[in-house]
């Protein structure tokens, strides 16, 4: 058997029915669409569900969603610590001073310069922030999360900003 001798089994390939070509053939007149109505006229858009919110709009991938596993920090740079009062800086003192707006975790980043000696306690530090704090003669202490082993709630959640 040669490659050019191959053909599909008899009856495997059928020609498609050409509808709407007159009353002589099958599928004439209404062409299998019934009589009248929205579906008989070429007016239904793909994905239209009769006015109900379509599936493509209901699923979260199109509009984004709140990731329940995200750990969100209030970010504080070194230049903010420079302006803060006192030598001992904690998340509570930052909140009281109005430097942190949301109740939750605090992360110190290395933006700006720190010229004075401070003891900083926060939930997380960047490497550059720890290096700058220690270079100024201070200490950087990691505070355990107030949420324990659980992840903190997402900021969009009503319980997050108590």
Secondary structure, 3 states (H helix, E strand, C coil): CCHHHCCCCCCCCCCCCCCCCCCCCCCCCCCCCCCCCHHHCCCCCCCCCCCCCCHHHHCCCCCCCCCCCCCCEEEEEHHHHHHCCCCEECHHHHHHCCCCCCCCEEEEECCCCCCCCCEEEECEECHHHHHHHHHCCCEEEECCCCCCCCCCCCCCCCCCCC
